[in-house]
Amino acid sequence: MMINVDGVILAAGKSSRMGRANKVLANLGGRSLLEIAVEKMSPQVDTLVINGDPAVCGEQALADRIEGFQGPLMGLYTALLSEQLSRADYLMMVPCDGPFLPDNLVAELYQQIVQADADIACVRYQGFAQPTFSLWHKRALPDIEQALLVEKNGGFKPLLQSLNAVYLDWPEQDPSPFFNINSPEDLALAEKLLCP
């Protein structure tokens, strides 16, 4: 079944707050954070790619197109240039460290982006935009390239302001579907939430 959306899991971060271990391999409920992300995203997209170090994430993973950590926008850019993607019109981006990702996230954002013919559909939770959980029309590639390579900006805010962006206010849930694991404390909390 053609969903018309590809997906990328962002797993190229430095994991600096996690201590020595790379976050993507952190264990939660007997599985790595990357395994959980793949399991959650695979049914929601046509083709799923991972932006990360192939030595850590597997040989199919896409290393950043430009060396030197440039933030999550580089992960999106890297995925958009990948030949692994299908001919879908859209690309869904999620971080590897969001283990409570909703099963209907892509479908909900897809409805918003198509209805508005927007460039980006971004989750908003408790009043705050969550740009690492966002759906992008692949036509935004030149704008992303301009932001990264010309303006040297690795953040999402300027693009969310300059492109046609729509926001999806996600209902509050417990635990938060957009909870990010950035530290050993976060990982311990996620373990408690997973197995109360």
Secondary structure, DSSP 4 states (H G I P E B T S, - for coil): ---SEEEEEEE-S--GGGTTS-GGG-EETTEEHHHHHHHHHGGGSSSEEEEE-HHHH-TTSB--SSSS---HHHHHHHHHT-TTS-S-SEEEEEETT-TT--TTHHHHHHHHHHHHT-SEEEEEETTEEEEEEEEEEGGGHHHHHIIIIIS----SHHHHHHS-EEEEEEPP-SS-TT----SHHHHHHHHHHH--
